Amino acid sequence: MATTAKAAIVPDLAVDLAPSHPSGLRLKTPVLTASGTFGFGDEYRDVVELNRIGAIVTKTVTPEPREGNPTPRTVETPAGMLNSIGLPNPGAEDAVREKAPIWKDLPCPVVVSISAHDESTWTELAAQFEGLTNVVGIEANLSCPNVAGGLDFSTDPDRTAVTVEAVNKGTTLPVIAKLSPNVTDIRTIAQAAEDAGAHALSLINTVLGMVIDPDAGRPFLGAGVGGLSGPAIRPIALRCVFQVAEVVSIPIIGIGGIVTGSDALQFFLAGASSVQVGTATFREPRAAERLVSCLHEYLEKRSQASINDIVGGARY
Ligand SMILES: Cc1cc2nc3c(=O)[nH]c(=O)nc-3n(C[C@H](O)[C@H](O)[C@H](O)COP(=O)(O)O)c2cc1C
């Protein structure tokens, strides 16, 4: 009897990170670069095939220029690193003037990360990135541990809600709320962000940590405390994604210690619709690009048609 060969499936890696937004946030692939670990995109354009990654998330931009925290600002830790960079950036006006002409020509879309101080400055800041070619979303960094008050926006549900509303007021783009793991129950904060109109959530920013130099008898980092990132925080990030996926219906972007294809897959199975790669990029600039190939191979091997089919697969 003649056998018919099974047609090979070409897996679809496309995702929409903002289905609740009128224009959506459709990306070709579900791997993005994490804020603060990929500059403004132009720094990597000769090294990475940017057209293969879903989007770049820029360094967080603040209303005014910032120099950042006193040095040293980074230190290696077991399976990770601690940073207290403190959001050095050129400020919104210069960022738009200098970077928007570059973003326009990048071969992948750009999500601009922003951080401000109070309701009105969040609104004004978001508005400064309106109408820029190839800028497809705003990630509100509600969770920077390295600036005064930076964590406050995502440690209290009411404050989170007010801030998300303020950002939405300033922009017509999809708004992604980036949350902190440094809270008692991240689910209440995530729900507040969703109820206030966030179109997606980024989970997680860094975990508060510290290193002490025993010879000097003082904290190693100039700022004393910093944010831990890298594989050391992956189980924490995964737990956050899993818990939040049970209580929200907007897409989740998983972030934290992702290095291998297997790491990324765990986030999808926990309920993330996409992932961001941060610290891994410092060791391997093309890490995000490599992960796209890993996801493609995984789906192909299992004859899965779409990455969306595996999201949230790891429930009890
Ligand atoms: C050196 C460094 C700078 C960072 N700067 C920012 C930033 O400006 N804005 C932000 O939202 N997150 C920032 N982050 C946090 C990352 O975007 C990411 O949430 C975190 O590092 C966890 O992911 P990872 O373990 O893959 O690095 C920074 C992280 C590092 C290591």
The ligand as an SDF file (V2000), in Angstrom:
LIG
                    3D

 31 33  0  0  0  0  0  0  0  0999 V2000
   23.4230   46.0690   33.3760 C   0  0  0  0  0  0  0  0  0  0  0  0
   21.9270   46.0180   33.4110 C   0  0  0  0  0  0  0  0  0  0  0  0
   21.2060   47.1820   33.1410 C   0  0  0  0  0  0  0  0  0  0  0  0
   19.8150   47.1400   33.1750 C   0  0  0  0  0  0  0  0  0  0  0  0
   19.1130   48.2850   32.8770 N   0  0  0  0  0  0  0  0  0  0  0  0
   17.7490   48.2500   32.8320 C   0  0  0  0  0  0  0  0  0  0  0  0
   17.0020   49.3900   32.4300 C   0  0  0  0  0  0  0  0  0  0  0  0
   17.5350   50.4440   32.0740 O   0  0  0  0  0  0  0  0  0  0  0  0
   15.6530   49.2890   32.4220 N   0  0  0  0  0  0  0  0  0  0  0  0
   14.9780   48.1390   32.7630 C   0  0  0  0  0  0  0  0  0  0  0  0
   13.7500   48.0880   32.7080 O   0  0  0  0  0  0  0  0  0  0  0  0
   15.6860   47.0280   33.1210 N   0  0  0  0  0  0  0  0  0  0  0  0
   17.0230   47.0610   33.1700 C   0  0  0  0  0  0  0  0  0  0  0  0
   17.7260   45.9360   33.5000 N   0  0  0  0  0  0  0  0  0  0  0  0
   16.9860   44.7040   33.8420 C   0  0  0  0  0  0  0  0  0  0  0  0
   16.8550   43.7680   32.6300 C   0  0  0  0  0  0  0  0  0  0  0  0
   16.1420   44.3730   31.5860 O   0  0  0  0  0  0  0  0  0  0  0  0
   16.1650   42.4420   33.0410 C   0  0  0  0  0  0  0  0  0  0  0  0
   14.8620   42.7170   33.4900 O   0  0  0  0  0  0  0  0  0  0  0  0
   16.9220   41.7040   34.1400 C   0  0  0  0  0  0  0  0  0  0  0  0
   18.3140   41.8470   34.0040 O   0  0  0  0  0  0  0  0  0  0  0  0
   16.5830   40.2160   34.1770 C   0  0  0  0  0  0  0  0  0  0  0  0
   16.8990   39.5860   32.9530 O   0  0  0  0  0  0  0  0  0  0  0  0
   18.2970   38.8040   32.6910 P   0  0  0  0  0  0  0  0  0  0  0  0
   18.4950   37.8910   33.8580 O   0  0  0  0  0  0  0  0  0  0  0  0
   18.1030   38.1200   31.3840 O   0  0  0  0  0  0  0  0  0  0  0  0
   19.3420   39.8710   32.6340 O   0  0  0  0  0  0  0  0  0  0  0  0
   19.1240   45.9360   33.4870 C   0  0  0  0  0  0  0  0  0  0  0  0
   19.8750   44.7910   33.7350 C   0  0  0  0  0  0  0  0  0  0  0  0
   21.2450   44.8080   33.6970 C   0  0  0  0  0  0  0  0  0  0  0  0
   21.9980   43.5380   33.9610 C   0  0  0  0  0  0  0  0  0  0  0  0
  1  2  1  0
  2  3  1  0
  2 30  2  0
  3  4  2  0
  4  5  1  0
  4 28  1  0
  5  6  2  0
  6  7  1  0
  6 13  1  0
  7  8  2  0
  7  9  1  0
  9 10  1  0
 10 11  2  0
 10 12  1  0
 12 13  2  0
 13 14  1  0
 14 15  1  0
 14 28  1  0
 15 16  1  0
 16 17  1  0
 16 18  1  0
 18 19  1  0
 18 20  1  0
 20 21  1  0
 20 22  1  0
 22 23  1  0
 23 24  1  0
 24 25  2  0
 24 26  1  0
 24 27  1  0
 28 29  2  0
 29 30  1  0
 30 31  1  0
M  END
$$$$
